[in-house]
Amino acid sequence: MPRSSVQAPSSVVMIRPHHFTPNTLTARDNHFQTDGGADAASVARTALDEVTRAAESLRNAGVRVHLFEDEGTATPDSVFPNNWFSTHSGGHAAIYPMYAPNRCAERRQDMLEMLKHTYRVQDIIDYSGLEQDELFLEGTGAMVIDHLERVAYAARSKRTSEILLERFCTHFNYEPVVFDAVDAHGQSIYHTNVLMCIGTDFAMVGLSALPDTVRRRDVAQRLRWGERDIVDLTHAQISNFAGNAIELQGRNGLILALSSRALRSLEPAQIKTLVRHVSLLPLDIPTIEHAGGSVRCMIAGLHLSARSPQNA
């Protein structure tokens, strides 16, 4: 039997955007964003194709993909659903407050209804009303969650309220581990999941992005409590989205979904470490990456138990 892990979901949600464009409101603090190109219609078509192919690749690997369409023009970042909701073992889910006003409309009742119909959902805690208090916590972008050790890692930013993080960790029984993280130019990194990916037996993390050497040591030590191999990422690799990957349960075992660009940035020794634990599944999404996110941002993992087929 292929090995499984509570860290690696076998089902995911993805969004196929029909009018993709980088979000001008998030560019203020997302320094990973770049211009998507002058021909907006061509960019949108290419992005749609990239998501379609990525979903197909995941399905071919044995991952269950719930693919939703976004045909509107008001939600440019809808391709990144992991920011507005997350799911957790025991049938729990959370809905999050978003920093950019035009991201609030990404929250979709039809997706929540699908979750309740197809999976065993006991409760949904909705934090989104805290947007009125300017408290933000953008889901598994703001947090990288260790489901095995029950830890939520979070880099401080405008999109990560420590007050709300503490509340989330109390509700969902996680230990918060908070730190500062900056890019090669000393600018704060907007989301934790661009510099850190936690798998069952490995962790990819840009330790050099943590300027406090004591905190850097503490974070590395906490990751090693789970006896994981640490793949230390450089600033250049972080910029190429090497940290923005996700471990999933495939048909034949654990896989690591990451972008083709991210894989090209890794050194042979780092790849050798990873393939001891997972099969690598590169997804070609260069247009989507103009929006400042990559594969992990595109995938909302479902850590829920499926209902019986006759009820699903």
C-alpha positions in Angstrom: 0.0 0.0 0.0 1.3 3.5 -0.8 2.3 5.5 2.2 -0.1 8.2 3.4 0.2 11.1 5.8 -2.1 13.5 7.6 0.3 16.2 6.3 -0.5 15.4 2.7 -4.1 15.8 1.6 -5.4 13.6 -1.2 -8.1 16.1 -2.3 -7.8 19.7 -3.2 -9.7 22.7 -4.4 -8.5 24.8 -7.4 -10.0 27.8 -9.2 -9.8 28.3 -13.0 -9.9 32.1 -13.7 -11.3 33.2 -17.0 -10.1 36.8 -16.6 -6.8 36.4 -14.8 -4.6 39.4 -14.2 -2.1 40.4 -11.4 -3.9 42.2 -8.6 -2.9 45.9 -8.5 -4.0 46.2 -4.9 -1.8 43.4 -3.6 1.3 44.7 -5.5 1.8 47.2 -2.7 3.4 44.6 -0.4 3.8 41.5 -2.6 7.2 42.1 -4.1 7.0 38.8 -5.9 4.5 40.2 -8.4 5.5 41.2 -11.9 3.7 42.7 -14.8 1.6 40.1 -16.5 2.0 41.6 -20.0 0.3 44.2 -22.2 -2.2 41.9 -23.9 -4.7 41.2 -21.1 -6.8 38.8 -23.2 -3.8 36.7 -24.1 -2.6 36.6 -20.5 -6.0 35.5 -19.3 -6.2 32.7 -21.9 -2.8 31.4 -21.0 -3.5 31.5 -17.3 -6.7 29.5 -17.9 -4.8 26.9 -19.8 -2.1 26.7 -17.1 -4.6 25.9 -14.4 -6.4 23.4 -16.6 -3.1 21.5 -17.3 -2.1 21.7 -13.6 -5.4 20.2 -12.5 -5.1 17.5 -15.1 -1.5 16.6 -14.0 -2.7 16.3 -10.4 -5.6 14.1 -11.3 -3.3 11.9 -13.4 -1.1 11.5 -10.3 -4.2 10.3 -8.3 -5.1 13.6 -6.5 -8.8 14.4 -6.3 -9.3 17.9 -7.7 -12.4 19.9 -7.2 -12.1 22.5 -10.0 -14.3 25.6 -9.8 -14.7 28.3 -12.4 -14.3 32.1 -11.9 -15.9 33.9 -14.8 -16.0 37.3 -13.1 -13.6 40.2 -13.4 -13.8 41.5 -9.8 -11.5 38.9 -8.2 -8.1 38.9 -9.9 -6.5 36.7 -7.2 -9.3 34.0 -7.1 -6.8 31.5 -8.5 -5.3 31.5 -5.0 -8.1 30.0 -2.8 -5.9 28.8 0.0 -5.9 32.3 1.4 -9.6 32.6 2.3 -10.3 29.1 3.7 -8.6 26.1 5.2 -9.7 22.7 6.5 -8.4 20.6 9.4 -8.7 17.1 10.7 -11.7 16.3 12.7 -14.1 18.0 10.3 -13.1 21.6 11.0 -12.7 24.6 8.7 -11.9 28.3 8.9 -12.8 31.3 6.8 -10.3 34.2 6.9 -10.2 38.0 6.6 -8.4 39.4 3.6 -6.1 42.4 3.5 -6.9 43.7 0.0 -10.6 44.8 -0.3 -11.1 43.1 -3.7 -10.0 39.8 -2.3 -13.0 39.6 0.1 -15.3 38.7 -2.8 -13.3 35.5 -3.4 -15.2 33.8 -0.6 -17.8 31.5 -2.2 -20.7 29.8 -0.6 -20.9 27.2 -3.4 -17.4 25.9 -2.4 -18.4 25.7 1.2 -21.6 23.8 0.3 -19.5 21.4 -1.8 -17.3 20.8 1.2 -20.3 20.1 3.5 -22.0 17.8 0.9 -18.9 15.8 0.0 -16.9 15.8 3.2 -17.6 15.5 6.9 -17.6 19.1 8.1 -18.4 19.5 11.8 -18.0 23.2 12.0 -16.8 26.3 10.2 -15.3 29.2 12.1 -15.7 32.5 10.3 -13.1 35.1 11.1 -13.9 37.3 8.0 -15.9 39.9 10.0 -12.6 41.0 11.6 -11.8 42.8 8.4 -13.8 45.6 9.9 -11.2 45.8 12.7 -8.3 45.6 10.3 -7.3 42.2 11.6 -6.1 39.9 8.8 -4.9 36.3 8.6 -4.7 35.1 5.0 -5.1 31.3 5.6 -2.4 29.0 4.6 -0.6 31.8 2.9 -0.1 33.6 6.2 0.5 30.3 8.0 2.4 27.2 7.1 0.8 24.4 9.2 2.5 21.3 10.5 -0.4 19.0 10.9 1.8 16.3 12.5 3.4 18.4 15.2 0.4 20.8 15.5 2.4 23.9 14.8 1.4 27.0 12.8 4.5 28.9 11.5 3.8 32.5 10.6 6.0 35.4 9.3 4.9 38.8 10.5 3.3 41.0 7.9 0.3 43.2 7.2 -1.5 40.0 6.2 -0.8 38.2 9.5 -2.4 39.5 12.7 -0.7 38.0 15.7 -3.9 38.6 17.6 -5.9 36.6 15.2 -3.2 34.0 14.8 -3.3 33.3 18.6 -7.1 33.1 18.3 -6.9 30.6 15.4 -4.3 28.5 17.3 -6.5 28.4 20.4 -9.5 27.3 18.4 -7.7 24.7 16.3 -5.2 23.5 18.8 -1.9 24.6 17.2 1.2 26.1 18.7 2.0 29.4 17.0 5.6 30.0 16.0 6.0 33.6 14.8 9.1 35.3 13.2 10.2 38.1 11.0 11.2 37.3 7.4 12.7 39.5 4.7 13.8 39.1 1.1 17.2 39.8 -0.3 16.5 43.6 -0.3 15.4 43.6 3.3 11.7 44.0 2.5 9.2 42.0 4.6 7.9 38.8 2.9 4.2 39.0 2.5 3.2 35.4 3.0 4.9 32.6 5.0 4.2 30.0 2.3 6.6 31.6 -0.2 9.6 30.7 2.1 8.5 27.5 3.8 7.0 24.2 2.8 6.5 21.4 5.4 6.2 17.8 4.3 5.9 14.6 6.2 9.7 13.9 6.4 11.2 17.1 5.1 10.9 20.9 5.3 11.9 23.4 2.7 12.6 26.7 4.4 14.6 29.9 3.6 16.4 30.2 6.9 18.5 33.1 5.6 15.3 35.1 5.2 15.0 35.2 9.0 17.2 38.1 10.1 17.2 37.2 13.8 19.8 34.5 14.1 18.4 33.3 17.4 14.9 33.0 16.0 16.4 31.3 12.9 18.0 28.7 15.1 14.8 28.2 17.0 12.6 27.7 13.9 15.1 25.2 12.4 15.2 23.3 15.7 11.4 23.2 15.9 11.2 21.8 12.4 13.7 19.1 13.3 11.6 18.0 16.2 9.6 16.0 13.7 12.9 14.4 12.5 12.6 16.0 9.2 15.3 16.6 6.7 15.8 20.4 6.2 16.3 21.8 2.7 17.6 25.3 3.2 16.5 27.6 0.5 18.5 30.6 -0.7 17.0 34.1 -1.4 17.2 33.4 -5.1 15.3 30.1 -4.7 12.7 31.8 -2.7 12.3 34.4 -5.4 11.8 31.5 -7.8 9.0 30.1 -5.6 10.9 27.0 -4.4 9.2 27.4 -1.0 5.8 27.6 -2.5 5.2 23.9 -2.9 2.8 21.4 -1.3 3.0 17.7 -0.4 0.0 15.7 -1.5 -1.2 12.1 -1.4 -1.1 10.6 -4.9 -2.1 7.2 -6.2 1.3 5.7 -5.7 2.4 7.6 -2.6 3.4 11.1 -1.5 4.2 13.7 -4.2 5.5 17.2 -4.0 3.7 19.6 -6.3 5.9 22.6 -7.3 6.3 24.9 -10.3 8.7 24.1 -13.1 10.5 27.3 -12.3 10.9 26.3 -8.7 12.3 22.9 -9.6 14.8 24.5 -12.0 16.1 26.6 -9.1 16.9 23.7 -6.8 20.4 22.3 -6.5 21.0 18.5 -7.3 21.8 17.8 -3.6 18.5 19.4 -2.6 16.6 17.4 -5.1 18.3 14.2 -3.9 17.1 15.0 -0.4 13.5 15.5 -1.6 13.2 12.4 -3.7 14.1 10.3 -0.8 10.7 11.2 0.6 8.4 12.2 -2.3 8.0 12.1 -6.1 8.4 15.5 -7.7 5.5 16.8 -9.8 6.5 20.0 -11.6 3.6 22.2 -12.9 4.3 24.8 -15.6 2.5 28.0 -14.5 4.7 31.0 -15.5 1.8 33.2 -16.2 0.1 32.6 -12.8 3.4 33.3 -11.1 3.2 36.9 -12.4 0.6 37.4 -9.7 3.2 36.7 -7.0 2.1 33.2 -6.0 2.8 29.8 -7.3 1.7 26.2 -6.9 1.0 26.2 -3.1 -1.1 29.3 -3.4 -3.2 27.7 -6.1 -4.0 24.6 -4.1 -6.3 24.5 -1.1 -5.7 21.1 0.5 -8.7 19.3 2.0 -7.8 17.7 5.4 -11.3 16.2 5.7 -12.8 12.8 5.7 -15.0 12.0 2.6 -18.6 11.1 3.0 -19.7 7.7 1.8 -20.1 7.6 -2.0 -23.9 7.3 -1.8 -24.0 10.5 0.2 -21.3 12.5 -1.7 
